[in-house]
Amino acid sequence: PIFGDDMYRTMEIKLTMESGDAGKLYLWRRREGIWTRTELLDRPAIDPTIWHGDTHWWLFCTFADDEPDKNLHLFYADQVEGPWQPHPRNPIKTDLATARPAGPLFRAGGRLIRPSQDSTQSYGSAVVLNTILALTPTSYREQPVRRLTPQLPYPDGLHTICPAGDSTMIDGKRWGFNLLDPARYLMVGTMKRIRRWRQRPVTVCFHEVRGRQTI
């Protein structure tokens, strides 16, 4: 939708992002042109996925310090800002093939679907769709119903699926090699270690785009 200037200025936008390097999970909020943040979890959350059910807010994620491709954790809260309570069965799932989140929850055919990454062959080798059978503050059950495999021209993996109205966005992976890759990997790894050692604050910039855009 395209909003008028007055409506756009008063509209509130909330978002989260993966913040494993920061060591914490934040909720970012934009209102009247100003971005503020609220700490949700004091742990390095990976692929955080928030869902609003009938009675609670739900937060699915893995953690960089707890086998992020294998152990799925769940939290719940009365409001999105928290406080977030850990599910008593955490990790609610331990499975390299279906634990790590792969996009937002959605409904299809009357079922609540949670996409997950299949990392059995490599990081994000495929996407698995799971039907949630029980979601309460004391119980959780889900069942895999379909595995989406990569296709040409991106044959090496799928990472995320995201329904968006009449469209669905999905990203694919294709391995390549460049002679500069070894030096680049070494430099990136070194810079990450330096940032963690210094514990420097992270500055995030948001760029707003109005209207339609092609990804």
Disulfide bonds with the S-S distance in Angstrom:
none
